């Protein structure tokens, strides 16, 4: 796995054809954020929104 400076996995970056991240890309990135934060309960929505933000910023 290659992680970019932004902290986003390179394979999760949207392609040039589709600048919006897919639901799968957001879900995987949210899961990785959750793991990195020690798997706290009740943060699924926060992790999802942060994943969307990070992926959009890296596009």
Steps between C-alpha positions, in 0.01 A plus 500: 500500500625843409383787721530852362605807698133583558462167685273359230580163350606554140256232380211689660554819302229565243606468138520800270177388336312505829618756751236398751600208722281192479302367793747211523798736510338703778409187696852359484658830597251547787586151624871581491438822694301305758781245536759777533298659781489179703157375389283719724127434503243745370727684257384350172337818369798715602740257333288496183488880475873531566571238234288693250683821587846348471427323172344812347801708607741254338313501166 
